[in-house]
Amino acid sequence: MMIKLNELIVNNHVVIPLIARLGVAAVANKLVVELSGWDNNTGGLASWYREA
């Protein structure tokens, strides 16, 4: 019986997504940006800078 219960747990997979990202963000290679998953993409726009 225990073997059968173990097989049920191991063989039956269910994937439940924990995060749903509705948008995608990208920046240039030399642009330093602090992006947060909890804020909009331009939340810290005043602190963005470009590396030389």
N, C-alpha and C positions, 0 to 999 in steps of 0.2 A: 504494500500500500504506500509506503513512504517513497519507494522508487517511482511509482506512478505519479505521485504528487510532485516530486522533483522534476519529472519529465514535463508535466504540465507547465510548470513555471519556466523552465529553460526553453522549451520549444515554442511557446506562444508569446511572441513579442508584440508589444504595442508601443509605438513611439508617440509621445504627447509633447508637442512643441511648447516650450516655456516662454519663448520670446517671439513676438511678431514684429518685424521691422517693415514699416510701410514705405520707407524712403531709403535712398542710398546717398551717401555723401562722399566726395572726393576732393582732394586739394593738390596743388602743384608740388613737385619734389622738394623745392627749397622754401616752401611756405610753411611756417611753424604755426600750427593751429591746435587748440585743445578742444577736440570734439567730445561731446558727452552723449550717451544714449538716452539721457533723460531731458535734454534741452534741445531747442531747435538749433539748426546748423550755424546760425549767425549769432548765437547768444553771447559769445565773447569776442565779437568783432573788433573791439577796441584794443585787444591784446594780441592780435595777429601780427606777425612780422615776417619779413623775408630774409633768409640767411644770405650772406655775401659769398 
